[in-house]
Amino acid sequence: MKRLIKRLASYILVLFGLSILVFIIGRVLPGDPARQALGPRAPEATVEALKKEMNLDKPIVVQYGLWLKDAVQGDLGNSLLSRRPVTQDIIQYLPATIEIVILAGILMAVGGILLGILATKYSHTWFDGFVRVLSYLGIVAPAFVWAIIFILVFGYSLPILPTTGRLSLGIAPPPTITRMFTADYLLSGNFAGFKDAFMHLILPAISLMLGGMAQAARMTRTTMMDNSDKDYVLANKAYGVSENRTLFKYLLKPSMIPTVSVLAVDIAALFGNAFLVEQLFNYPGLSRYGMQAMLNKDLFAISGVVITLGIIVMVVNIIVDLIVTYLDPRVRLMGGSE
């Protein structure tokens, strides 16, 4: 528990430093956000009034203090693009991105670990070589490259999956419950709507997860091969324990610790990688909203998106700390001794 509290305190300090960094970068970048919001023909008096409303006429230290005071209370300011509170925009767009990340994370974890296990079981065969090649391809090609490939293939040559938007034309959005369309369709009993929403998630999710799946497969295979020479594994073989039982019961759990740590980083990185992927698929999620905010220097929206993603990364890392503590008794013993 003490270890978890220390990690939580360090995450809060990192989040505080991140807020300062993003705030300063947003203010020193060239371009007048008030002028960009109002357009080149807006009267100078109107631009100055908007600057005063956004506190841009004050020193940057005062600006940050006022922003931080409001942010702690849940007020992230108003977006210059949507003309709405940034908090309201985040509530609207974040669930769409979470849908993609959940599906991508599941595919990444299950696919990567399963490929790693099979590559270990069939080591030094054609399947092991196939997994290695797949791992290299997944690691070297960024998510947006896969997105472009999928759009070209499924948008023109093989149009069996949708390549744009969140729903097909003519499909009404579900009742607002969680704001995640797949969940809301299921909760309202609309299975046709669920199928359409899920089909729109497949290509963005696969584009995002390929790199992480390749990394997880490579890490799982490497760790399991290293542990396969340990004494307890050799003892199981000597006692006649079956290969599958040894593989899944005795070898997999200790080999999962580095894989889980890598998966945590990759799952958290999905939110950042989604910026270009959502833009390419024209998917209305938080990452696409953040991309539009950056292109238009929407200061409050940029800060709100980055802080939100920072909090998500912090929560993911806390969850991973708990999982690693469960998998590795040594961590629990170290935590108890502190």
Stockholm file with secondary structure:
# STOCKHOLM 1.0

chainA/1-338         MKRLIKRLASYILVLFGLSILVFIIGRVLPGDPARQALGPRAPEATVEALKKEMNLDKPIVVQYGLWLKDAVQGDLGNSLLSRRPVTQDIIQYLPATIEIVILAGILMAVGGILLGILATKYSHTWFDGFVRVLSYLGIVAPAFVWAIIFILVFGYSLPILPTTGRLSLGIAPPPTITRMFTADYLLSGNFAGFKDAFMHLILPAISLMLGGMAQAARMTRTTMMDNSDKDYVLANKAYGVSENRTLFKYLLKPSMIPTVSVLAVDIAALFGNAFLVEQLFNYPGLSRYGMQAMLNKDLFAISGVVITLGIIVMVVNIIVDLIVTYLDPRVRLMGGSE
#=GR chainA/1-338 SS CHHHHHHHHHHHHHHHHHHHHHHHHHHHSSSCHHHHHHCTTSCHHHHHHHHHHTTTTSCHHHHHHHHHHHHHTTCCCBCTTTSSBHHHHHHHHHHHHHHHHHHHHHHHHHHHHHHHHHHHHTTTSHHHHHHHHHHHHHHHSCHHHHHHHHHHIIIIICTTSCCSSSSCTTCCCCCSSSSCHHHHHHHTTCHHHHHHHHHHHHHHHHHHHHHHHHHHHHHHHHHHHHHTTSHHHHHHHHTTCCHHHIIIIIIHHHHHHHHHHHHHHHHHHHHHHHHHHHHHTTCCSHHHHHHHHHHTTCHHHHHHHHHHHHHHHHHHHHHHHHHHHHHCHHHHHHHHHC
#=GC SS_cons         CHHHHHHHHHHHHHHHHHHHHHHHHHHHSSSCHHHHHHCTTSCHHHHHHHHHHTTTTSCHHHHHHHHHHHHHTTCCCBCTTTSSBHHHHHHHHHHHHHHHHHHHHHHHHHHHHHHHHHHHHTTTSHHHHHHHHHHHHHHHSCHHHHHHHHHHIIIIICTTSCCSSSSCTTCCCCCSSSSCHHHHHHHTTCHHHHHHHHHHHHHHHHHHHHHHHHHHHHHHHHHHHHHTTSHHHHHHHHTTCCHHHIIIIIIHHHHHHHHHHHHHHHHHHHHHHHHHHHHHTTCCSHHHHHHHHHHTTCHHHHHHHHHHHHHHHHHHHHHHHHHHHHHCHHHHHHHHHC
//
